[in-house]
């Protein structure tokens, strides 16, 4: 489904930042324009992991473009594969060494993720290899 994303163009020292208005507090970035759609897809998947969410329909671009916080950047329509976004979480009981859990929690906090979000992202990346 095509979702509007707002791009804050970068430069030689800064990545292109992305705001995804239909998913509040969901952000991404990429150095190359061609990488933005994949980064947006990943950001939405991580945003929805472990959450009991109703996936919102896309807000009309005309409505968003009129808002003052979206001035000076560029709009991009990204085809987000909602089939890869499964908001239904399944609770698991796992055991990990305490020192590993502390490292996971520190990393997740520094990257604005939950422990579950971090573990889901790490598992997804491992399975894609």
TORLUM-119616 format. One line per 5 residues: number of its first residue (from 1); their letters; for each residue x, y, z of N, C-alpha, C, CB. Coordinates in steps of 0.02 Angstrom, whole numbers, plus 50000, padded with zeros to 5 digits. Glycine has a CB too. Layout:
REM TORLUM-119616
NUM = A = X,Y,Z,X,Y,Z,X,Y,Z,X,Y,Z | ...
This chain:
REM TORLUM-119616
1 = XXXXX = 50043,49942,50000,50000,50000,50000,50045,50061,50000,49951,50000,50061 | 50028,50111,49960,50069,50171,49954,50057,50219,50013,50054,50208,49889 | 50110,50232,50050,50108,50279,50107,50152,50338,50092,50130,50244,50173 | 50129,50399,50108,50172,50457,50099,50224,50460,50155,50130,50522,50098 | 50285,50474,50136,50339,50484,50185,50371,50552,50168,50392,50426,50183
6 = XXXXX = 50392,50586,50219,50422,50652,50212,50497,50645,50219,50393,50702,50265 | 50534,50669,50169,50606,50662,50168,50639,50729,50183,50630,50634,50100 | 50684,50729,50231,50725,50786,50247,50791,50774,50210,50736,50795,50327 | 50801,50805,50151,50860,50790,50111,50925,50801,50149,50860,50832,50048 | 50970,50753,50140,51035,50758,50172,51085,50791,50125,51060,50688,50192
11 = XXXXX = 51149,50784,50144,51203,50811,50103,51262,50763,50109,51222,50884,50125 | 51321,50785,50090,51380,50741,50091,51397,50716,50161,51440,50777,50062 | 51377,50753,50213,51393,50732,50281,51333,50705,50320,51422,50791,50319 | 51272,50711,50292,51212,50692,50328,51167,50647,50285,51173,50754,50351 | 51138,50597,50316,51092,50553,50281,51026,50589,50268,51080,50488,50322
16 = XXXXX = 50988,50562,50222,50920,50586,50209,50876,50559,50266,50893,50563,50138 | 50844,50602,50303,50800,50581,50358,50729,50572,50333,50802,50632,50415 | 50694,50525,50361,50625,50510,50340,50578,50510,50399,50623,50443,50303 | 50522,50545,50391,50468,50543,50439,50410,50507,50406,50447,50616,50463 | 50377,50462,50443,50322,50423,50415,50259,50444,50454,50335,50345,50421
21 = XXXXX = 50223,50494,50429,50168,50524,50468,50114,50476,50492,50137,50577,50428 | 50099,50424,50454,50045,50378,50475,50067,50331,50530,50021,50339,50416 | 50131,50330,50547,50158,50289,50601,50196,50336,50648,50204,50231,50574 | 50160,50367,50696,50191,50417,50740,50255,50392,50773,50141,50439,50794 | 50305,50435,50774,50371,50421,50803,50408,50366,50767,50363,50402,50876
26 = XXXXX = 50389,50353,50704,50425,50305,50663,50467,50344,50613,50375,50256,50626 | 50533,50337,50619,50580,50374,50578,50630,50327,50546,50616,50428,50620 | 50663,50351,50495,50716,50313,50464,50764,50361,50430,50688,50261,50413 | 50816,50333,50400,50866,50373,50364,50904,50328,50317,50914,50410,50414 | 50933,50359,50266,50976,50323,50219,51022,50373,50185,50933,50284,50166
31 = XXXXX = 51081,50349,50167,51129,50392,50133,51109,50401,50060,51199,50362,50138 | 51079,50351,50029,51061,50353,49959,50985,50355,49951,51090,50292,49922 | 50961,50393,49902,50889,50397,49889,50860,50329,49873,50875,50446,49832 | 50898,50289,49837,50873,50223,49816,50863,50176,49875,50920,50191,49766 | 50896,50189,49931,50889,50146,49990,50829,50165,50033,50952,50149,50031
36 = XXXXX = 50799,50222,50021,50745,50246,50065,50685,50197,50069,50720,50313,50041 | 50659,50171,50013,50601,50126,50020,50614,50066,50065,50579,50102,49952 | 50672,50034,50058,50688,49976,50100,50694,49996,50173,50753,49943,50077 | 50724,50055,50186,50731,50079,50254,50663,50095,50286,50776,50140,50256 | 50618,50123,50245,50551,50138,50270,50514,50073,50287,50510,50179,50218
41 = XXXXX = 50519,50023,50243,50487,49958,50255,50512,49929,50321,50500,49909,50197 | 50578,49929,50330,50607,49902,50391,50584,49941,50453,50683,49902,50387 | 50582,50006,50447,50562,50048,50504,50490,50033,50525,50569,50123,50487 | 50445,50025,50476,50375,50010,50492,50370,49940,50523,50332,50014,50428 | 50407,49892,50497,50405,49825,50526,50428,49826,50598,50450,49777,50485
46 = XXXXX = 50482,49860,50612,50507,49864,50681,50458,49902,50725,50577,49898,50683 | 50430,49955,50699,50380,49996,50735,50322,49953,50759,50355,50053,50691 | 50301,49907,50716,50241,49866,50731,50257,49803,50772,50207,49847,50667 | 50320,49783,50776,50338,49722,50811,50319,49725,50884,50411,49708,50804 | 50287,49674,50908,50270,49670,50978,50215,49716,51001,50330,49683,51018
51 = XXXXX = 50183,49749,50955,50131,49796,50972,50064,49769,50947,50145,49866,50941 | 50011,49785,50983,49943,49767,50962,49914,49829,50927,49899,49744,51023 | 49930,49838,50864,49911,49897,50827,49860,49882,50772,49972,49930,50797 | 49821,49932,50757,49780,49930,50696,49820,49971,50646,49706,49960,50708 | 49837,49940,50590,49876,49975,50539,49832,50029,50507,49903,49926,50485
56 = XXXXX = 49854,50091,50510,49812,50146,50483,49814,50147,50407,49836,50213,50511 | 49760,50171,50377,49763,50181,50304,49807,50242,50290,49691,50191,50274 | 49833,50248,50229,49874,50306,50213,49833,50371,50216,49905,50298,50144 | 49863,50422,50245,49832,50488,50245,49843,50519,50176,49863,50534,50302 | 49791,50551,50148,49800,50582,50083,49859,50632,50084,49736,50618,50061
61 = XXXXX = 49900,50628,50033,49958,50671,50028,49940,50745,50030,49997,50656,49965 | 49884,50763,49999,49862,50833,49998,49849,50859,50069,49798,50840,49956 | 49824,50816,50112,49810,50835,50181,49875,50847,50220,49767,50781,50216 | 49923,50802,50210,49987,50809,50245,50028,50867,50220,50027,50744,50238 | 50029,50877,50154,50071,50930,50125,50050,50999,50147,50068,50926,50049
66 = XXXXX = 49988,51007,50169,49963,51072,50192,49984,51087,50264,49887,51075,50187 | 50012,51038,50300,50030,51049,50370,50097,51085,50375,50033,50981,50407 | 50102,51134,50420,50163,51175,50424,50226,51137,50442,50153,51229,50476 | 50221,51081,50477,50282,51044,50496,50313,51007,50437,50266,50994,50551 | 50278,51006,50381,50303,50972,50321,50318,51021,50266,50253,50919,50297
71 = XXXXX = 50360,51069,50280,50379,51120,50230,50455,51117,50221,50357,51191,50252 | 50477,51124,50159,50548,51126,50145,50580,51060,50128,50583,51155,50202 | 50543,51006,50133,50569,50940,50116,50537,50914,50053,50557,50891,50174 | 50540,50849,50045,50516,50815,49985,50470,50757,50006,50575,50790,49941 | 50415,50749,49970,50371,50692,49982,50389,50635,49937,50297,50712,49971
76 = XXXXX = 50383,50575,49963,50396,50514,49926,50340,50465,49944,50467,50484,49942 | 50311,50432,49894,50262,50380,49907,50299,50314,49908,50204,50380,49854 | 50292,50277,49963,50327,50214,49971,50276,50158,49976,50374,50215,50033 | 50287,50105,49937,50243,50047,49938,50264,50003,49997,50246,50008,49871 | 50228,50009,50052,50243,49969,50112,50205,49903,50107,50223,50007,50178
81 = XXXXX = 50242,49848,50111,50213,49781,50107,50183,49764,50176,50267,49728,50085 | 50118,49774,50182,50085,49762,50246,50082,49687,50263,50015,49791,50246 | 50092,49645,50213,50096,49573,50225,50156,49554,50268,50098,49535,50160 | 50207,49597,50268,50266,49584,50309,50261,49617,50377,50328,49610,50274 | 50207,49653,50388,50195,49687,50451,50142,49648,50488,50174,49762,50441
86 = XXXXX = 50163,49612,50539,50116,49572,50577,50112,49600,50648,50136,49497,50578 | 50061,49640,50662,50059,49670,50728,50042,49622,50785,50009,49725,50728 | 50020,49562,50768,50002,49514,50822,50066,49483,50851,49955,49459,50795 | 50078,49498,50913,50137,49472,50947,50121,49405,50981,50163,49522,50998 | 50170,49363,50983,50164,49299,51019,50215,49301,51076,50177,49238,50971
91 = XXXXX = 50191,49291,51136,50235,49293,51194,50276,49228,51197,50194,49303,51260 | 50341,49237,51208,50387,49181,51214,50421,49183,51281,50439,49181,51157 | 50441,49126,51305,50479,49122,51367,50547,49094,51347,50443,49077,51421 | 50598,49137,51350,50665,49115,51332,50712,49130,51389,50690,49150,51267 | 50768,49095,51390,50820,49107,51440,50883,49128,51405,50832,49044,51484
96 = XXXXX = 50913,49182,51431,50976,49209,51404,51021,49225,51463,50963,49272,51360 | 51086,49224,51451,51132,49245,51505,51118,49317,51526,51206,49237,51483 | 51122,49330,51590,51107,49396,51617,51149,49451,51585,51117,49397,51692 | 51213,49438,51574,51256,49489,51544,51235,49505,51473,51330,49466,51546 | 51210,49456,51436,51185,49468,51369,51121,49509,51370,51173,49401,51333
101 = XXXXX = 51077,49495,51417,51016,49534,51423,51032,49607,51438,50970,49504,51479 | 51081,49619,51481,51101,49688,51496,51128,49724,51434,51154,49689,51552 | 51168,49688,51395,51195,49718,51333,51139,49732,51283,51248,49672,51301 | 51091,49686,51278,51034,49696,51233,50993,49756,51256,50988,49633,51232 | 50980,49761,51320,50940,49816,51346,50975,49883,51335,50926,49806,51420
106 = XXXXX = 51041,49885,51345,51079,49947,51334,51076,49968,51261,51153,49938,51356 | 51086,49920,51217,51084,49935,51145,51014,49958,51124,51105,49873,51103 | 50963,49921,51147,50894,49938,51128,50876,50008,51152,50845,49886,51158 | 50894,50024,51213,50879,50090,51240,50913,50145,51200,50900,50095,51314 | 50976,50134,51183,51014,50184,51144,50985,50194,51074,51086,50163,51139
111 = XXXXX = 50950,50143,51049,50923,50147,50981,50846,50153,50981,50943,50086,50941 | 50819,50172,51038,50747,50184,51045,50705,50123,51025,50727,50245,51003 | 50727,50065,51047,50691,50002,51034,50672,49970,51100,50734,49954,50991 | 50623,49927,51098,50609,49884,51155,50655,49823,51151,50533,49864,51158 | 50660,49786,51204,50699,49724,51203,50670,49677,51150,50700,49690,51273
116 = XXXXX = 50604,49671,51149,50571,49627,51100,50584,49652,51029,50496,49624,51113 | 50581,49717,51019,50593,49745,50952,50664,49730,50929,50581,49820,50953 | 50712,49738,50975,50781,49723,50957,50790,49649,50939,50828,49741,51014 | 50763,49605,50981,50771,49533,50968,50736,49513,50903,50742,49493,51026 | 50678,49541,50889,50642,49526,50827,50683,49550,50767,50573,49559,50827
121 = XXXXX = 50711,49610,50772,50751,49637,50716,50813,49594,50705,50772,49711,50731 | 50847,49574,50759,50907,49533,50753,50890,49465,50722,50941,49524,50822 | 50835,49436,50744,50814,49371,50716,50797,49377,50642,50754,49343,50755 | 50761,49430,50624,50744,49440,50554,50805,49448,50511,50699,49502,50547 | 50854,49486,50534,50915,49496,50495,50953,49430,50488,50960,49549,50529
126 = XXXX = 50957,49391,50541,50991,49327,50537,50957,49280,50488,50995,49295,50607 | 50891,49280,50487,50854,49236,50442,50858,49258,50369,50781,49233,50463 | 50871,49322,50357,50877,49347,50289,50944,49330,50257,50866,49422,50287 | 50994,49313,50298,51060,49298,50272,51063,49229,50240,51112,49302,50327
